Amino acid sequence: MIDLRLLREDPDRVRASQRARGEDVGLVDALLTADERRRSSSVRFDELRAEQKALGKLIPKAAGDEKAELLKKAGELSAAVKTADAEQDEAADETQRLLRQLGNLVHPEVPVGGEDDFRVLETVGAPRDFAAEGITPKDHLELGELLGAIDTERGAKVSGSRFYYLTGVGALLEFALVNAAMAQATAAGFTPVLTPALVKPKAMEGTGFLGQAAEDVYHLDKDDLYLVGTSEVPLAAYHMDEILDAGELPRRYAGFSSCFRREAGSYGKDTRGIFRVHQFDKVEMFVYTTPEDAEAEHQRLLEWEKQWLTSLELPFRVIDLASGDLGSSATRKFDCEAWIPTQGKYRELTSTSNTTEFQSRRLSIRMREGKKVRPLATLNGTLCAVTRTIVAILENHQQADGSVRVPEVLRPFLGGREVLEPVAPRKTQ
Protein backbone atom coordinates (compact mmCIF):
# COMPACT_ATOMS: atom_id res chain seq x y z
CA MET A 1 0.00 0.00 0.00
CA ILE A 2 1.08 3.59 -0.48
CA ASP A 3 2.19 6.11 2.16
CA LEU A 4 -0.79 7.99 3.63
CA ARG A 5 1.32 11.13 3.91
CA LEU A 6 1.84 11.10 0.16
CA LEU A 7 -1.92 10.79 -0.31
CA ARG A 8 -2.53 13.84 1.88
CA GLU A 9 0.24 15.92 0.31
CA ASP A 10 -0.45 15.09 -3.35
CA PRO A 11 -3.90 13.57 -3.82
CA ASP A 12 -3.97 14.62 -7.48
CA ARG A 13 -1.01 12.34 -8.19
CA VAL A 14 -2.88 9.42 -6.64
CA ARG A 15 -6.03 10.29 -8.58
CA ALA A 16 -4.01 10.36 -11.82
CA SER A 17 -2.54 6.95 -11.00
CA GLN A 18 -5.97 5.47 -10.36
CA ARG A 19 -7.25 6.99 -13.60
CA ALA A 20 -4.32 5.54 -15.54
CA ARG A 21 -5.03 2.10 -14.07
CA GLY A 22 -8.67 2.35 -15.04
CA GLU A 23 -9.59 2.09 -11.36
CA ASP A 24 -12.07 4.02 -9.21
CA VAL A 25 -10.83 7.59 -8.70
CA GLY A 26 -13.53 8.17 -6.08
CA LEU A 27 -11.63 5.81 -3.79
CA VAL A 28 -9.05 8.55 -3.25
CA ASP A 29 -11.60 11.00 -1.82
CA ALA A 30 -13.23 8.26 0.27
CA LEU A 31 -9.81 7.44 1.70
CA LEU A 32 -9.01 11.09 2.42
CA THR A 33 -12.31 11.41 4.31
CA ALA A 34 -11.66 8.21 6.28
CA ASP A 35 -8.13 9.35 7.12
CA GLU A 36 -9.36 12.72 8.34
CA ARG A 37 -11.95 10.96 10.51
CA ARG A 38 -9.23 8.65 11.85
CA ARG A 39 -6.96 11.55 12.79
CA SER A 40 -9.73 13.68 14.34
CA SER A 41 -11.08 10.73 16.35
CA SER A 42 -7.58 10.02 17.58
CA VAL A 43 -7.20 13.63 18.72
CA ARG A 44 -10.60 13.47 20.43
CA PHE A 45 -9.62 10.25 22.24
CA ASP A 46 -6.32 11.74 23.44
CA GLU A 47 -8.11 14.86 24.73
CA LEU A 48 -10.67 12.85 26.64
CA ARG A 49 -8.01 10.56 28.11
CA ALA A 50 -5.99 13.58 29.26
CA GLU A 51 -9.11 15.07 30.90
CA GLN A 52 -9.87 11.71 32.51
CA LYS A 53 -6.37 11.46 33.99
CA ALA A 54 -6.48 15.03 35.29
CA LEU A 55 -9.86 14.35 36.90
CA GLY A 56 -8.51 11.17 38.45
CA LYS A 57 -5.91 13.22 40.33
CA LEU A 58 -8.54 15.58 41.76
CA ILE A 59 -10.95 12.97 43.14
CA PRO A 60 -8.76 11.73 46.05
CA LYS A 61 -8.35 15.33 47.25
CA ALA A 62 -12.08 16.16 47.15
CA ALA A 63 -14.78 15.49 49.76
CA GLY A 64 -18.54 15.64 50.18
CA ASP A 65 -20.64 17.07 47.37
CA GLU A 66 -17.57 18.09 45.39
CA LYS A 67 -16.29 14.51 45.35
CA ALA A 68 -19.70 13.18 44.37
CA GLU A 69 -19.85 15.63 41.48
CA LEU A 70 -16.33 14.65 40.36
CA LEU A 71 -17.20 10.95 40.52
CA LYS A 72 -20.29 11.56 38.40
CA LYS A 73 -18.22 13.43 35.86
CA ALA A 74 -15.62 10.64 35.95
CA GLY A 75 -18.30 8.12 35.03
CA GLU A 76 -19.46 10.26 32.13
CA LEU A 77 -15.85 10.69 30.95
CA SER A 78 -15.24 6.96 31.16
CA ALA A 79 -18.18 6.31 28.84
CA ALA A 80 -17.03 9.06 26.48
CA VAL A 81 -13.50 7.62 26.40
CA LYS A 82 -14.84 4.17 25.52
CA THR A 83 -16.98 5.66 22.75
CA ALA A 84 -14.06 7.69 21.38
CA ASP A 85 -11.80 4.63 21.52
CA ALA A 86 -14.32 2.60 19.53
CA GLU A 87 -14.72 5.41 17.00
CA GLN A 88 -10.94 5.65 16.69
CA ASP A 89 -10.62 1.93 16.02
CA GLU A 90 -13.50 1.95 13.54
CA ALA A 91 -12.02 4.90 11.63
CA ALA A 92 -8.57 3.26 11.58
CA ASP A 93 -10.02 -0.02 10.27
CA GLU A 94 -11.97 1.82 7.55
CA THR A 95 -8.85 3.74 6.53
CA GLN A 96 -6.82 0.55 6.27
CA ARG A 97 -9.61 -1.22 4.35
CA LEU A 98 -9.75 1.55 1.74
CA LEU A 99 -5.97 1.94 1.63
CA ARG A 100 -5.58 -1.75 0.76
CA GLN A 101 -7.90 -1.30 -2.21
CA LEU A 102 -5.65 1.37 -3.70
CA GLY A 103 -3.08 0.23 -6.27
CA ASN A 104 0.57 1.28 -6.23
CA LEU A 105 1.39 4.59 -7.88
CA VAL A 106 2.05 4.17 -11.59
CA HIS A 107 5.54 5.19 -12.71
CA PRO A 108 5.42 8.39 -14.81
CA GLU A 109 7.14 6.68 -17.78
CA VAL A 110 4.59 3.85 -18.00
CA PRO A 111 2.40 4.07 -21.14
CA VAL A 112 -1.25 4.75 -20.29
CA GLY A 113 -3.82 2.26 -21.52
CA GLY A 114 -4.84 -1.38 -21.45
CA GLU A 115 -3.37 -4.75 -22.40
CA ASP A 116 -2.62 -3.79 -26.01
CA ASP A 117 -1.09 -0.39 -25.25
CA PHE A 118 2.38 -1.59 -24.23
CA ARG A 119 5.56 0.02 -25.56
CA VAL A 120 8.18 -2.15 -27.32
CA LEU A 121 11.57 -1.24 -25.84
CA GLU A 122 13.84 -3.70 -27.64
CA THR A 123 13.82 -6.67 -29.99
CA VAL A 124 16.57 -9.28 -29.63
CA GLY A 125 17.22 -11.75 -32.45
CA ALA A 126 15.00 -12.42 -35.44
CA PRO A 127 12.28 -15.06 -35.90
CA ARG A 128 13.52 -18.04 -37.85
CA ASP A 129 12.44 -18.23 -41.51
CA PHE A 130 11.08 -21.76 -41.68
CA ALA A 131 9.71 -21.24 -45.18
CA ALA A 132 13.19 -20.47 -46.48
CA GLU A 133 14.36 -23.75 -44.96
CA GLY A 134 11.49 -25.63 -46.60
CA ILE A 135 10.04 -26.59 -43.21
CA THR A 136 6.47 -26.37 -42.01
CA PRO A 137 6.90 -25.86 -38.27
CA LYS A 138 5.10 -28.20 -35.87
CA ASP A 139 3.59 -26.84 -32.70
CA HIS A 140 5.04 -27.71 -29.31
CA LEU A 141 2.42 -30.35 -28.48
CA GLU A 142 3.02 -32.30 -31.71
CA LEU A 143 6.75 -32.09 -31.11
CA GLY A 144 6.34 -33.04 -27.46
CA GLU A 145 4.35 -36.13 -28.41
CA LEU A 146 6.94 -37.13 -31.06
CA LEU A 147 9.68 -36.81 -28.43
CA GLY A 148 7.72 -38.68 -25.79
CA ALA A 149 7.99 -35.52 -23.69
CA ILE A 150 4.45 -34.23 -23.18
CA ASP A 151 1.25 -36.13 -22.42
CA THR A 152 -1.84 -33.93 -22.10
CA GLU A 153 -4.37 -36.70 -22.68
CA ARG A 154 -3.42 -38.54 -19.53
CA GLY A 155 -3.08 -35.23 -17.70
CA ALA A 156 -6.71 -34.46 -18.56
CA LYS A 157 -7.77 -38.00 -17.65
CA VAL A 158 -6.21 -37.77 -14.20
CA SER A 159 -6.68 -34.09 -13.31
CA GLY A 160 -8.81 -32.34 -15.93
CA SER A 161 -8.17 -29.77 -18.64
CA ARG A 162 -4.97 -27.69 -18.56
CA PHE A 163 -3.05 -30.43 -16.75
CA TYR A 164 -0.28 -32.55 -18.28
CA TYR A 165 2.56 -34.98 -17.70
CA LEU A 166 6.17 -34.25 -18.67
CA THR A 167 7.77 -37.61 -19.45
CA GLY A 168 11.16 -38.84 -20.62
CA VAL A 169 13.17 -36.00 -22.16
CA GLY A 170 10.34 -33.63 -21.21
CA ALA A 171 11.00 -34.26 -17.52
CA LEU A 172 14.77 -34.11 -18.10
CA LEU A 173 14.34 -30.82 -19.97
CA GLU A 174 12.54 -29.30 -16.98
CA PHE A 175 15.35 -30.37 -14.63
CA ALA A 176 17.92 -28.97 -17.06
CA LEU A 177 16.12 -25.63 -17.28
CA VAL A 178 15.75 -25.32 -13.51
CA ASN A 179 19.38 -26.23 -12.87
CA ALA A 180 20.69 -23.90 -15.59
CA ALA A 181 18.50 -21.04 -14.32
CA MET A 182 19.67 -21.61 -10.74
CA ALA A 183 23.28 -21.73 -11.94
CA GLN A 184 22.88 -18.32 -13.57
CA ALA A 185 21.10 -16.90 -10.51
CA THR A 186 23.67 -18.14 -8.00
CA ALA A 187 26.50 -16.86 -10.21
CA ALA A 188 24.82 -13.44 -10.00
CA GLY A 189 24.73 -13.62 -6.20
CA PHE A 190 21.20 -14.89 -5.57
CA THR A 191 20.55 -17.24 -2.66
CA PRO A 192 18.61 -20.31 -3.86
CA VAL A 193 15.43 -21.05 -1.91
CA LEU A 194 12.84 -23.83 -2.00
CA THR A 195 9.62 -22.17 -0.87
CA PRO A 196 6.32 -23.42 0.62
CA ALA A 197 3.51 -23.94 -1.88
CA LEU A 198 0.85 -23.16 0.74
CA VAL A 199 0.71 -19.82 2.55
CA LYS A 200 -1.48 -18.06 5.11
CA PRO A 201 -3.96 -15.33 4.06
CA LYS A 202 -1.67 -12.60 5.41
CA ALA A 203 1.10 -13.58 2.99
CA MET A 204 -1.24 -13.75 0.00
CA GLU A 205 -3.06 -10.54 0.85
CA GLY A 206 0.14 -8.74 1.77
CA THR A 207 1.65 -9.27 -1.66
CA GLY A 208 -1.48 -7.98 -3.39
CA PHE A 209 -2.80 -11.25 -4.81
CA LEU A 210 -6.21 -11.13 -3.14
CA GLY A 211 -7.28 -8.04 -5.03
CA GLN A 212 -7.50 -8.09 -8.81
CA ALA A 213 -5.92 -11.55 -9.01
CA ALA A 214 -8.16 -13.20 -6.39
CA GLU A 215 -10.19 -15.15 -8.95
CA ASP A 216 -7.04 -16.94 -10.12
CA VAL A 217 -6.06 -18.15 -6.64
CA TYR A 218 -6.74 -21.63 -5.24
CA HIS A 219 -7.98 -21.55 -1.63
CA LEU A 220 -8.19 -24.50 0.78
CA ASP A 221 -11.23 -23.57 2.85
CA LYS A 222 -10.75 -26.25 5.50
CA ASP A 223 -7.23 -25.07 6.34
CA ASP A 224 -7.56 -21.39 5.31
CA LEU A 225 -4.40 -21.69 3.22
CA TYR A 226 -3.70 -20.58 -0.32
CA LEU A 227 -1.78 -22.38 -3.08
CA VAL A 228 0.76 -19.90 -4.44
CA GLY A 229 0.63 -18.79 -8.06
CA THR A 230 4.29 -17.77 -7.85
CA SER A 231 7.07 -18.07 -5.29
CA GLU A 232 7.01 -14.26 -5.18
CA VAL A 233 4.42 -14.68 -2.41
CA PRO A 234 6.44 -16.80 0.06
CA LEU A 235 9.63 -14.93 -0.87
CA ALA A 236 7.99 -11.56 -0.13
CA ALA A 237 6.62 -12.92 3.15
CA TYR A 238 9.96 -14.50 4.11
CA HIS A 239 10.98 -11.36 6.04
CA MET A 240 7.43 -10.43 7.10
CA ASP A 241 7.35 -8.44 10.39
CA GLU A 242 11.13 -8.03 10.33
CA ILE A 243 13.58 -5.13 10.28
CA LEU A 244 16.59 -5.63 7.98
CA ASP A 245 19.89 -3.82 8.26
CA ALA A 246 20.24 -1.39 5.35
CA GLY A 247 23.93 -2.31 5.12
CA GLU A 248 22.95 -5.88 4.17
CA LEU A 249 20.81 -4.79 1.22
CA PRO A 250 20.17 -5.78 -1.46
CA ARG A 251 19.12 -9.27 -0.44
CA ARG A 252 18.51 -11.38 -3.53
CA TYR A 253 16.71 -14.74 -3.52
CA ALA A 254 16.04 -17.22 -6.33
CA GLY A 255 13.03 -19.30 -5.41
CA PHE A 256 11.89 -22.55 -6.97
CA SER A 257 8.29 -23.60 -6.55
CA SER A 258 5.32 -25.18 -8.19
CA CYS A 259 2.75 -22.55 -9.15
CA PHE A 260 -1.02 -22.98 -9.21
CA ARG A 261 -3.43 -20.77 -11.14
CA ARG A 262 -7.10 -21.15 -11.93
CA GLU A 263 -6.62 -19.22 -15.19
CA ALA A 264 -10.04 -17.71 -14.63
CA GLY A 265 -11.14 -15.58 -17.55
CA SER A 266 -8.95 -17.49 -20.01
CA TYR A 267 -11.72 -19.78 -21.29
CA GLY A 268 -10.95 -20.78 -24.87
CA LYS A 269 -7.44 -19.24 -24.80
CA ASP A 270 -4.33 -21.40 -25.32
CA THR A 271 -6.25 -24.61 -24.70
CA ARG A 272 -3.85 -26.72 -26.76
CA GLY A 273 -0.69 -27.98 -25.13
CA ILE A 274 1.10 -26.58 -22.09
CA PHE A 275 1.32 -22.85 -22.71
CA ARG A 276 -1.47 -21.92 -20.29
CA VAL A 277 -1.91 -24.49 -17.53
CA HIS A 278 -3.14 -24.74 -13.95
CA GLN A 279 0.15 -26.04 -12.50
CA PHE A 280 3.74 -25.38 -13.53
CA ASP A 281 7.18 -24.92 -12.00
CA LYS A 282 9.14 -21.69 -11.96
CA VAL A 283 12.41 -20.11 -10.87
CA GLU A 284 11.65 -16.63 -9.53
CA MET A 285 14.04 -13.83 -8.60
CA PHE A 286 13.11 -11.68 -5.61
CA VAL A 287 14.95 -8.67 -4.18
CA TYR A 288 14.78 -6.56 -1.03
CA THR A 289 16.57 -3.25 -1.50
CA THR A 290 16.46 0.45 -0.62
CA PRO A 291 13.74 2.56 -2.24
CA GLU A 292 16.48 4.73 -3.76
CA ASP A 293 18.01 1.76 -5.61
CA ALA A 294 14.74 0.13 -6.70
CA GLU A 295 14.66 1.48 -10.27
CA ALA A 296 18.28 0.50 -10.92
CA GLU A 297 17.60 -2.96 -9.48
CA HIS A 298 14.59 -3.27 -11.77
CA GLN A 299 16.88 -2.74 -14.76
CA ARG A 300 19.31 -5.32 -13.38
CA LEU A 301 16.52 -7.89 -13.08
CA LEU A 302 15.53 -7.21 -16.67
CA GLU A 303 19.13 -7.70 -17.81
CA TRP A 304 19.30 -11.06 -16.03
CA GLU A 305 16.10 -12.14 -17.78
CA LYS A 306 17.50 -11.04 -21.15
CA GLN A 307 20.73 -12.91 -20.42
CA TRP A 308 18.71 -16.06 -19.73
CA LEU A 309 16.61 -15.90 -22.90
CA THR A 310 19.66 -15.06 -24.99
CA SER A 311 21.47 -18.09 -23.58
CA LEU A 312 18.52 -20.23 -24.72
CA GLU A 313 18.99 -18.77 -28.22
CA LEU A 314 15.42 -17.54 -28.41
CA PRO A 315 14.25 -14.49 -30.38
CA PHE A 316 12.38 -12.16 -28.03
CA ARG A 317 11.27 -8.61 -27.41
CA VAL A 318 11.05 -6.46 -24.27
CA ILE A 319 7.88 -4.50 -23.59
CA ASP A 320 6.94 -1.82 -21.07
CA LEU A 321 3.45 -2.79 -19.91
CA ALA A 322 0.68 -0.20 -19.96
CA SER A 323 -0.84 1.18 -16.77
CA GLY A 324 -4.03 -0.88 -16.94
CA ASP A 325 -2.08 -4.13 -17.21
CA LEU A 326 0.27 -3.74 -14.23
CA GLY A 327 -1.59 -5.48 -11.43
CA SER A 328 -2.14 -3.68 -8.14
CA SER A 329 1.33 -3.99 -6.62
CA ALA A 330 3.63 -2.92 -9.49
CA THR A 331 4.60 0.65 -10.23
CA ARG A 332 6.22 -0.57 -13.48
CA LYS A 333 6.54 -3.92 -15.20
CA PHE A 334 8.67 -5.21 -18.08
CA ASP A 335 7.86 -8.42 -19.96
CA CYS A 336 10.18 -10.44 -22.18
CA GLU A 337 8.15 -12.13 -24.89
CA ALA A 338 9.59 -14.96 -26.97
CA TRP A 339 8.60 -15.60 -30.58
CA ILE A 340 6.34 -18.65 -30.93
CA PRO A 341 6.56 -19.77 -34.59
CA THR A 342 3.23 -21.61 -34.91
CA GLN A 343 1.36 -18.74 -33.28
CA GLY A 344 3.16 -16.17 -35.39
CA LYS A 345 3.56 -13.78 -32.47
CA TYR A 346 5.52 -12.96 -29.35
CA ARG A 347 4.27 -14.39 -26.05
CA GLU A 348 5.28 -13.63 -22.47
CA LEU A 349 8.02 -15.82 -21.00
CA THR A 350 9.36 -13.62 -18.20
CA SER A 351 8.15 -10.57 -16.31
CA THR A 352 9.80 -8.25 -13.79
CA SER A 353 8.03 -5.79 -11.50
CA ASN A 354 9.13 -2.94 -9.27
CA THR A 355 6.66 -2.87 -6.38
CA THR A 356 8.53 -0.10 -4.49
CA GLU A 357 7.28 0.01 -0.86
CA PHE A 358 3.81 -1.37 -1.67
CA GLN A 359 4.37 -4.93 -0.42
CA SER A 360 6.75 -4.06 2.41
CA ARG A 361 4.21 -1.72 4.00
CA ARG A 362 1.50 -4.40 3.86
CA LEU A 363 3.84 -7.09 5.21
CA SER A 364 5.55 -4.82 7.78
CA ILE A 365 9.08 -5.26 6.41
CA ARG A 366 11.39 -2.38 7.20
CA MET A 367 15.04 -1.38 7.00
CA ARG A 368 17.21 0.22 9.68
CA GLU A 369 19.70 2.99 8.86
CA GLY A 370 21.36 4.02 12.08
CA LYS A 371 18.48 5.03 14.34
CA LYS A 372 16.05 5.50 11.46
CA VAL A 373 13.61 2.72 10.51
CA ARG A 374 11.51 2.91 7.33
CA PRO A 375 9.90 0.67 4.68
CA LEU A 376 12.17 -0.88 2.05
CA ALA A 377 11.47 -1.76 -1.59
CA THR A 378 10.75 -5.19 -3.07
CA LEU A 379 11.07 -6.36 -6.67
CA ASN A 380 10.41 -9.63 -8.45
CA GLY A 381 11.31 -11.16 -11.79
CA THR A 382 10.65 -14.47 -13.53
CA LEU A 383 13.84 -16.22 -14.52
CA CYS A 384 12.30 -19.41 -15.91
CA ALA A 385 8.62 -20.36 -16.17
CA VAL A 386 9.26 -23.94 -17.20
CA THR A 387 6.29 -24.92 -19.37
CA ARG A 388 6.28 -21.76 -21.49
CA THR A 389 10.04 -22.00 -21.89
CA ILE A 390 9.71 -25.61 -23.09
CA VAL A 391 7.11 -24.40 -25.62
CA ALA A 392 9.52 -21.77 -26.96
CA ILE A 393 12.52 -24.14 -27.09
CA LEU A 394 10.68 -26.94 -28.88
CA GLU A 395 9.15 -24.68 -31.50
CA ASN A 396 12.15 -22.45 -32.20
CA HIS A 397 14.78 -25.21 -32.22
CA GLN A 398 12.84 -27.92 -34.05
CA GLN A 399 14.30 -29.65 -37.09
CA ALA A 400 12.66 -31.11 -40.19
CA ASP A 401 12.60 -34.68 -38.84
CA GLY A 402 10.81 -33.70 -35.61
CA SER A 403 13.97 -33.66 -33.51
CA VAL A 404 14.88 -30.58 -31.46
CA ARG A 405 18.31 -29.00 -31.12
CA VAL A 406 19.36 -28.41 -27.52
CA PRO A 407 20.72 -24.91 -26.75
CA GLU A 408 24.34 -25.09 -25.62
CA VAL A 409 23.60 -23.68 -22.17
CA LEU A 410 21.41 -26.71 -21.38
CA ARG A 411 23.67 -29.44 -22.73
CA PRO A 412 25.77 -29.88 -19.56
CA PHE A 413 22.51 -30.48 -17.65
CA LEU A 414 21.32 -33.07 -20.21
CA GLY A 415 24.40 -35.26 -20.12
CA GLY A 416 25.91 -33.47 -23.12
CA ARG A 417 22.93 -34.26 -25.34
CA GLU A 418 22.86 -31.99 -28.40
CA VAL A 419 19.58 -33.14 -29.94
CA LEU A 420 16.30 -34.47 -28.58
CA GLU A 421 15.24 -37.33 -30.86
CA PRO A 422 11.72 -38.60 -31.65
CA VAL A 423 10.82 -41.87 -30.00
CA ALA A 424 8.59 -44.71 -31.13
CA PRO A 425 5.03 -44.24 -29.82
CA ARG A 426 4.08 -46.42 -26.89
CA LYS A 427 1.23 -48.83 -27.39
CA THR A 428 -1.68 -48.73 -24.96
CA GLN A 429 -3.69 -51.77 -23.96
Order of alpha helices (4+ residues) and beta strands (2+ residues): alpha-alpha-alpha-alpha-beta-alpha-beta-alpha-beta-alpha-beta-beta-alpha-beta-beta-alpha-beta-beta-beta-alpha-beta-beta-beta-alpha-beta-beta-beta-alpha-beta-beta
